[in-house]
Amino acid sequence: MYYSYVSHTKYQLDGIVPNQMAAKFVGILPISAEMALYPLVDRTYRSRWEPFVKFQNEMEPYTSGDYTQLVSYAEIKLMPLMQTRYCVGNTTITYDTERRCYILVSKTTTGVEINPLMKKKNAIPCMVVSVYVIYKINENKCRYVAVNISYMQMRDISGTIMKSLLRKRGKGLFDEWLKLSQERMANCGEERPKNCPEMETLDDFKKKYLTSADAIKTW
């Protein structure tokens, strides 16, 4: 079961680029929250999870402020004849003990020197804010809420086309997420991804905020 939504309101990204509509995808997966989280960050499966990302360059996680972050550079190809887009994003994973959910947040930044990271030198910058929230229902079921706001420097398209694209994206998100999760479970069981910097950010979060069994951290 899944649903797709698009906002009537346009939201601010950085105060410089035009405000953008937000896309929201909601669904229920017949797997645990952990089994849903792992294929999002496991390097073996993530390339299929993000088909538009054609190149990625990652740095070591670092601590800045309250949360450890992974900084990564990505080049995105939406269509064959469309010029490549690029962004540098900060990513972290946290856990809300009150709502019993994992929260994966990614936001682009301009505070990184990109020239040493780039593969396509004529790529166009884009901006993205994305959040994946995975709620625990029980050991065999979870609910996800994914929200995305992006500025790709593309001409405006009609609301009808936008809604059609979002419906397809919502179905693809649900189908591929479930497929990859089940495939990973068949190959790896419940094993946590190895050498995964995103999971390191979650570990650091737990060490800092969830130091005891009754620790509470919520937003």
Secondary structure, 3 states (H helix, E strand, C coil): CEEEEEEEEEECCCCCCCCEEEEEEEEEECCCHHHHHHHHHCHHHHHHHCCCEEEEEECCCEEECCEEEEEEEEEECCCCCCCCEEEEEEEEEEEECCCCEEEEEEEECCCCCCCCCCCCCCCEECEEEEEEEEEEEECCEEEEEEEEEEECCCCCCCHHHHHHHHHHHHHHHHHHHHHHHHHHHHHHCCCCCCCCHHHHHHHHHHHHHCCCCCCCCCC
